[in-house]
Every structure is written in structure tokens, then in C-alpha cells.
Amino acid sequence: MEDILDVTQTLIQISATIAVIAVAISVILLLYRAILGPTNPDRAVALDIIGINLMALAGLIAILLVTTRFNDVVLLIGILLFIGTVALAKFLEKGVIIERDMD
């Protein structure tokens, strides 16, 4: 029975390590798109996906370290990412984030 557990643990470690490498490569490619993107919406999408990849990295690190302490980090990144995406979309659409009507 211990052999099965050892094989499973090794498989999880290898899979999580490969996933971390893949996400890191994805972040590097997204940084390229965020810096040299042809349009501002392309840059916004790249930044949004970088945030999602950061959430994935936090989850993978939690798996590798066998802890649940990173769950709060994933939720916090998700909340901040949502607020940032809404603000960036509003800025791209209207040119301002906070409208001030001085009637």
C-alpha cells in the first residue's frame, strides 16, 4: 500500500513541477504581449491572463508545499484581478475610470 502512495506522491510532484514550468513560460510570453501588444485591448487581455496565471502559480505552490495557506492568496488575487479588469475596461471604453459630474 505504501508503494502506491509513494508513486502517487511522486507523480503529483512531477506533474506540479511541469505545470509550474509551463505557467512560467506562459507568463514570459504574456509579458511580451503586454509590453509590445499592437493595441490596448490586447495589452489588457494579456494583463488579465497574467493575473490568472499568478493564481495558478499560487495554487501549484500550495500543492507542492502540501498546505492550504495559499487558498487565501488565490482568492485575494482573484478579487483584485476582477476589480482591475473592470477598471481597465471602463478606462478603455470611456477614457476615465471615475466620472465626476460637476452639475
N, CA, C and O atoms as a DFTB+ gen file, in Angstrom:
412 C
 N C O
     1  1       0.818      -1.196       0.000
     2  2       0.000       0.000       0.000
     3  2       0.859       1.256       0.000
     4  3       0.509       2.253      -0.632
     5  1       1.990       1.209       0.712
     6  2       2.863       2.370       0.755
     7  2       3.504       2.638      -0.599
     8  3       3.829       3.781      -0.920
     9  1       3.686       1.587      -1.395
    10  2       4.252       1.778      -2.726
    11  2       3.324       2.614      -3.594
    12  3       3.782       3.477      -4.343
    13  1       2.042       2.367      -3.501
    14  2       1.062       3.120      -4.283
    15  2       1.068       4.589      -3.850
    16  3       1.005       5.486      -4.690
    17  1       1.144       4.831      -2.539
    18  2       1.177       6.202      -2.038
    19  2       2.453       6.925      -2.475
    20  3       2.407       8.103      -2.830
    21  1       3.571       6.237      -2.449
    22  2       4.827       6.850      -2.894
    23  2       4.793       7.180      -4.384
    24  3       5.250       8.245      -4.800
    25  1       4.251       6.266      -5.184
    26  2       4.146       6.510      -6.623
    27  2       3.203       7.682      -6.892
    28  3       3.480       8.522      -7.748
    29  1       2.103       7.735      -6.169
    30  2       1.145       8.826      -6.340
    31  2       1.763      10.164      -5.949
    32  3       1.593      11.162      -6.650
    33  1       2.475      10.180      -4.837
    34  2       3.119      11.420      -4.393
    35  2       4.176      11.867      -5.390
    36  3       4.281      13.059      -5.681
    37  1       4.951      10.945      -5.912
    38  2       5.959      11.283      -6.914
    39  2       5.310      11.808      -8.185
    40  3       5.791      12.776      -8.775
    41  1       4.225      11.180      -8.608
    42  2       3.511      11.620      -9.803
    43  2       2.946      13.024      -9.637
    44  3       2.994      13.829     -10.566
    45  1       2.413      13.318      -8.461
    46  2       1.879      14.659      -8.192
    47  2       3.002      15.686      -8.201
    48  3       2.839      16.776      -8.748
    49  1       4.131      15.352      -7.605
    50  2       5.269      16.270      -7.581
    51  2       5.768      16.578      -8.999
    52  3       6.018      17.735      -9.339
    53  1       5.907      15.547      -9.805
    54  2       6.387      15.732     -11.179
    55  2       5.379      16.532     -12.003
    56  3       5.760      17.434     -12.749
    57  1       4.105      16.202     -11.869
    58  2       3.071      16.916     -12.625
    59  2       2.996      18.387     -12.225
    60  3       2.872      19.261     -13.084
    61  1       3.070      18.659     -10.935
    62  2       3.010      20.046     -10.471
    63  2       4.239      20.826     -10.913
    64  3       4.133      22.004     -11.253
    65  1       5.398      20.188     -10.914
    66  2       6.614      20.862     -11.362
    67  2       6.533      21.198     -12.849
    68  3       6.906      22.297     -13.261
    69  1       6.050      20.257     -13.651
    70  2       5.879      20.513     -15.086
    71  2       4.867      21.635     -15.307
    72  3       5.055      22.472     -16.189
    73  1       3.794      21.656     -14.512
    74  2       2.784      22.706     -14.650
    75  2       3.353      24.074     -14.266
    76  3       3.030      25.075     -14.905
    77  1       4.194      24.127     -13.231
    78  2       4.820      25.395     -12.836
    79  2       5.703      25.914     -13.962
    80  3       5.691      27.107     -14.265
    81  1       6.470      25.022     -14.583
    82  2       7.334      25.435     -15.702
    83  2       6.494      25.948     -16.869
    84  3       6.839      26.955     -17.487
    85  1       5.395      25.259     -17.173
    86  2       4.527      25.684     -18.277
    87  2       3.893      27.041     -18.001
    88  3       3.811      27.883     -18.895
    89  1       3.448      27.256     -16.778
    90  2       2.837      28.544     -16.429
    91  2       3.889      29.651     -16.462
    92  3       3.590      30.770     -16.878
    93  1       5.104      29.357     -16.033
    94  2       6.169      30.362     -16.076
    95  2       6.495      30.764     -17.514
    96  3       6.701      31.943     -17.803
    97  1       6.541      29.790     -18.404
    98  2       6.766      30.102     -19.825
    99  2       5.610      30.930     -20.370
   100  3       5.820      31.855     -21.155
   101  1       4.400      30.600     -19.959
   102  2       3.229      31.355     -20.394
   103  2       3.293      32.806     -19.909
   104  3       2.935      33.723     -20.648
   105  1       3.743      33.014     -18.680
   106  2       3.858      34.375     -18.147
   107  2       4.897      35.171     -18.933
   108  3       4.692      36.354     -19.203
   109  1       6.003      34.536     -19.301
   110  2       7.027      35.234     -20.090
   111  2       6.462      35.654     -21.444
   112  3       6.687      36.781     -21.886
   113  1       5.735      34.763     -22.102
   114  2       5.138      35.100     -23.397
   115  2       4.069      36.188     -23.253
   116  3       3.931      37.049     -24.122
   117  1       3.320      36.143     -22.159
   118  2       2.300      37.169     -21.932
   119  2       2.916      38.525     -21.616
   120  3       2.355      39.558     -21.983
   121  1       4.054      38.535     -20.945
   122  2       4.749      39.799     -20.714
   123  2       5.168      40.434     -22.031
   124  3       5.088      41.651     -22.198
   125  1       5.614      39.604     -22.960
   126  2       5.949      40.099     -24.292
   127  2       4.719      40.744     -24.936
   128  3       4.810      41.831     -25.507
   129  1       3.568      40.068     -24.841
   130  2       2.341      40.591     -25.442
   131  2       1.879      41.854     -24.712
   132  3       1.366      42.778     -25.344
   133  1       2.055      41.903     -23.397
   134  2       1.612      43.079     -22.644
   135  2       2.474      44.302     -22.946
   136  3       1.979      45.429     -22.933
   137  1       3.752      44.086     -23.216
   138  2       4.639      45.215     -23.492
   139  2       4.534      45.655     -24.950
   140  3       4.451      46.851     -25.230
   141  1       4.536      44.709     -25.871
   142  2       4.580      45.049     -27.292
   143  2       3.274      44.777     -28.024
   144  3       3.264      44.665     -29.250
   145  1       2.165      44.669     -27.281
   146  2       0.893      44.379     -27.923
   147  2       0.527      45.442     -28.940
   148  3       0.826      46.619     -28.738
   149  1      -0.121      45.044     -30.041
   150  2      -0.452      46.035     -31.073
   151  2      -1.517      47.039     -30.618
   152  3      -1.497      48.189     -31.056
   153  1      -2.434      46.628     -29.757
   154  2      -3.484      47.544     -29.308
   155  2      -3.617      47.475     -27.794
   156  3      -3.119      46.551     -27.151
   157  1      -4.295      48.465     -27.243
   158  2      -4.514      48.475     -25.791
   159  2      -5.392      47.328     -25.295
   160  3      -5.108      46.785     -24.227
   161  1      -6.452      46.928     -26.020
   162  2      -7.210      45.766     -25.563
   163  2      -6.368      44.482     -25.512
   164  3      -6.576      43.638     -24.640
   165  1      -5.414      44.337     -26.449
   166  2      -4.527      43.178     -26.387
   167  2      -3.689      43.201     -25.116
   168  3      -3.479      42.170     -24.477
   169  1      -3.220      44.374     -24.763
   170  2      -2.447      44.509     -23.525
   171  2      -3.310      44.207     -22.308
   172  3      -2.843      43.579     -21.358
   173  1      -4.557      44.647     -22.328
   174  2      -5.460      44.403     -21.202
   175  2      -5.730      42.918     -21.031
   176  3      -5.735      42.409     -19.910
   177  1      -5.953      42.229     -22.129
   178  2      -6.196      40.784     -22.049
   179  2      -4.950      40.065     -21.549
   180  3      -5.050      39.126     -20.759
   181  1      -3.782      40.496     -22.003
   182  2      -2.536      39.873     -21.558
   183  2      -2.350      40.066     -20.052
   184  3      -1.966      39.130     -19.351
   185  1      -2.620      41.269     -19.555
   186  2      -2.501      41.516     -18.117
   187  2      -3.505      40.696     -17.320
   188  3      -3.195      40.213     -16.231
   189  1      -4.703      40.540     -17.862
   190  2      -5.725      39.736     -17.196
   191  2      -5.280      38.277     -17.111
   192  3      -5.450      37.637     -16.073
   193  1      -4.724      37.760     -18.172
   194  2      -4.295      36.364     -18.178
   195  2      -3.049      36.169     -17.311
   196  3      -2.858      35.098     -16.737
   197  1      -2.201      37.198     -17.214
   198  2      -1.061      37.107     -16.289
   199  2      -1.571      36.950     -14.857
   200  3      -1.016      36.172     -14.081
   201  1      -2.616      37.680     -14.510
   202  2      -3.211      37.535     -13.180
   203  2      -3.770      36.142     -12.949
   204  3      -3.622      35.579     -11.864
   205  1      -4.409      35.589     -13.966
   206  2      -4.928      34.224     -13.843
   207  2      -3.787      33.232     -13.676
   208  3      -3.892      32.275     -12.909
   209  1      -2.689      33.468     -14.404
   210  2      -1.523      32.595     -14.246
   211  2      -0.907      32.725     -12.855
   212  3      -0.399      31.741     -12.317
   213  1      -0.942      33.918     -12.263
   214  2      -0.459      34.079     -10.897
   215  2      -1.319      33.282      -9.916
   216  3      -0.808      32.702      -8.958
   217  1      -2.617      33.262     -10.163
   218  2      -3.491      32.431      -9.341
   219  2      -3.128      30.960      -9.479
   220  3      -3.109      30.223      -8.493
   221  1      -2.841      30.534     -10.709
   222  2      -2.457      29.149     -10.947
   223  2      -1.137      28.821     -10.259
   224  3      -0.987      27.746      -9.678
   225  1      -0.181      29.743     -10.322
   226  2       1.099      29.514      -9.650
   227  2       0.926      29.387      -8.141
   228  3       1.556      28.536      -7.513
   229  1       0.079      30.226      -7.557
   230  2      -0.162      30.123      -6.118
   231  2      -0.801      28.786      -5.765
   232  3      -0.452      28.177      -4.754
   233  1      -1.734      28.328      -6.594
   234  2      -2.345      27.022      -6.353
   235  2      -1.359      25.884      -6.515
   236  3      -1.379      24.932      -5.734
   237  1      -0.499      25.966      -7.513
   238  2       0.501      24.917      -7.719
   239  2       1.538      24.893      -6.606
   240  3       1.987      23.824      -6.193
   241  1       1.917      26.065      -6.123
   242  2       2.849      26.108      -4.997
   243  2       2.200      25.513      -3.755
   244  3       2.865      24.843      -2.965
   245  1       0.896      25.758      -3.581
   246  2       0.184      25.146      -2.458
   247  2       0.189      23.627      -2.575
   248  3       0.299      22.927      -1.568
   249  1       0.071      23.119      -3.787
   250  2       0.112      21.667      -3.984
   251  2       1.509      21.137      -3.701
   252  3       1.663      20.108      -3.043
   253  1       2.528      21.833      -4.195
   254  2       3.895      21.377      -3.986
   255  2       4.305      21.419      -2.520
   256  3       5.033      20.539      -2.060
   257  1       3.854      22.421      -1.783
   258  2       4.210      22.551      -0.372
   259  2       3.248      21.823       0.554
   260  3       3.459      21.794       1.767
   261  1       2.201      21.237       0.001
   262  2       1.175      20.499       0.745
   263  2       0.642      21.352       1.899
   264  3       0.755      20.992       3.071
   265  1       0.060      22.488       1.526
   266  2      -0.519      23.398       2.504
   267  2      -1.779      24.039       1.925
   268  3      -1.974      24.073       0.710
   269  1      -2.610      24.534       2.799
   270  2      -3.817      25.236       2.360
   271  2      -3.704      26.737       2.599
   272  3      -4.680      27.466       2.423
   273  1      -2.547      27.194       2.991
   274  2      -2.366      28.608       3.328
   275  2      -2.424      29.520       2.110
   276  3      -2.648      30.722       2.249
   277  1      -2.225      28.967       0.926
   278  2      -2.240      29.785      -0.275
   279  2      -3.637      29.972      -0.849
   280  3      -3.808      30.706      -1.822
   281  1      -4.635      29.325      -0.268
   282  2      -6.001      29.486      -0.776
   283  2      -6.479      30.929      -0.627
   284  3      -7.169      31.449      -1.503
   285  1      -6.117      31.568       0.469
   286  2      -6.491      32.973       0.661
   287  2      -5.798      33.864      -0.356
   288  3      -6.374      34.846      -0.826
   289  1      -4.571      33.524      -0.694
   290  2      -3.825      34.303      -1.682
   291  2      -4.510      34.207      -3.044
   292  3      -4.638      35.203      -3.756
   293  1      -4.944      33.013      -3.394
   294  2      -5.632      32.814      -4.677
   295  2      -6.919      33.637      -4.716
   296  3      -7.215      34.274      -5.726
   297  1      -7.676      33.629      -3.640
   298  2      -8.910      34.415      -3.597
   299  2      -8.628      35.912      -3.659
   300  3      -9.341      36.647      -4.342
   301  1      -7.609      36.366      -2.962
   302  2      -7.264      37.784      -2.977
   303  2      -6.822      38.227      -4.370
   304  3      -7.228      39.291      -4.837
   305  1      -6.002      37.429      -5.029
   306  2      -5.581      37.757      -6.392
   307  2      -6.798      37.805      -7.313
   308  3      -6.891      38.685      -8.169
   309  1      -7.723      36.872      -7.145
   310  2      -8.925      36.847      -7.971
   311  2      -9.782      38.088      -7.792
   312  3     -10.287      38.644      -8.767
   313  1      -9.948      38.522      -6.550
   314  2     -10.757      39.718      -6.288
   315  2     -10.092      40.957      -6.870
   316  3     -10.746      41.763      -7.531
   317  1      -8.794      41.110      -6.626
   318  2      -8.076      42.267      -7.166
   319  2      -8.042      42.247      -8.687
   320  3      -8.113      43.294      -9.330
   321  1      -7.935      41.070      -9.252
   322  2      -7.921      40.930     -10.703
   323  2      -9.255      41.357     -11.301
   324  3      -9.289      42.023     -12.336
   325  1     -10.354      40.975     -10.653
   326  2     -11.671      41.364     -11.145
   327  2     -11.847      42.879     -11.102
   328  3     -12.323      43.481     -12.064
   329  1     -11.462      43.490      -9.985
   330  2     -11.598      44.948      -9.864
   331  2     -10.723      45.652     -10.895
   332  3     -11.152      46.626     -11.515
   333  1      -9.505      45.165     -11.079
   334  2      -8.610      45.764     -12.065
   335  2      -9.121      45.612     -13.479
   336  3      -8.986      46.529     -14.289
   337  1      -9.708      44.465     -13.789
   338  2     -10.245      44.236     -15.133
   339  2     -11.422      45.160     -15.417
   340  3     -11.541      45.703     -16.515
   341  1     -12.284      45.336     -14.433
   342  2     -13.430      46.232     -14.614
   343  2     -12.954      47.673     -14.796
   344  3     -13.462      48.390     -15.658
   345  1     -11.993      48.092     -13.996
   346  2     -11.487      49.466     -14.118
   347  2     -10.785      49.678     -15.456
   348  3     -10.957      50.721     -16.087
   349  1     -10.003      48.710     -15.889
   350  2      -9.302      48.844     -17.164
   351  2     -10.273      48.847     -18.339
   352  3     -10.081      49.591     -19.301
   353  1     -11.316      48.019     -18.264
   354  2     -12.317      48.004     -19.334
   355  2     -13.053      49.338     -19.398
   356  3     -13.331      49.847     -20.484
   357  1     -13.368      49.904     -18.235
   358  2     -14.043      51.195     -18.220
   359  2     -13.132      52.291     -18.770
   360  3     -13.587      53.180     -19.489
   361  1     -11.845      52.223     -18.430
   362  2     -10.899      53.216     -18.945
   363  2     -10.753      53.099     -20.459
   364  3     -10.703      54.113     -21.154
   365  1     -10.683      51.883     -20.972
   366  2     -10.543      51.702     -22.418
   367  2     -11.796      52.141     -23.168
   368  3     -11.718      52.609     -24.303
   369  1     -12.946      51.988     -22.528
   370  2     -14.187      52.355     -23.196
   371  2     -14.453      53.854     -23.151
   372  3     -14.795      54.453     -24.170
   373  1     -14.299      54.469     -21.971
   374  2     -14.684      55.872     -21.817
   375  2     -13.516      56.832     -21.665
   376  3     -13.693      58.038     -21.839
   377  1     -12.348      56.342     -21.352
   378  2     -11.201      57.224     -21.185
   379  2     -10.990      57.696     -19.761
   380  3      -9.946      58.276     -19.461
   381  1     -11.949      57.467     -18.871
   382  2     -11.809      57.808     -17.453
   383  2     -12.325      56.630     -16.633
   384  3     -13.135      55.833     -17.105
   385  1     -11.841      56.536     -15.403
   386  2     -12.318      55.473     -14.524
   387  2     -13.422      56.002     -13.613
   388  3     -14.459      55.361     -13.444
   389  1     -13.192      57.169     -13.031
   390  2     -14.183      57.769     -12.129
   391  2     -14.739      59.015     -12.824
   392  3     -14.009      59.959     -13.126
   393  1     -16.034      58.989     -13.065
   394  2     -16.681      60.130     -13.726
   395  2     -17.100      61.143     -12.668
   396  3     -17.727      60.803     -11.664
   397  1     -16.740      62.381     -12.920
   398  2     -17.115      63.437     -11.984
   399  2     -18.037      64.412     -12.713
   400  3     -17.604      65.176     -13.576
   401  1     -19.300      64.367     -12.350
   402  2     -20.279      65.271     -12.932
   403  2     -20.399      66.497     -12.025
   404  3     -20.950      66.410     -10.927
   405  1     -19.889      67.619     -12.481
   406  2     -19.955      68.852     -11.704
   407  2     -21.132      69.684     -12.211
   408  3     -20.950      70.664     -12.933
   409  1     -22.325      69.282     -11.826
   410  2     -23.533      69.995     -12.266
   411  2     -23.786      71.225     -11.454
   412  3     -24.762      71.936     -11.697
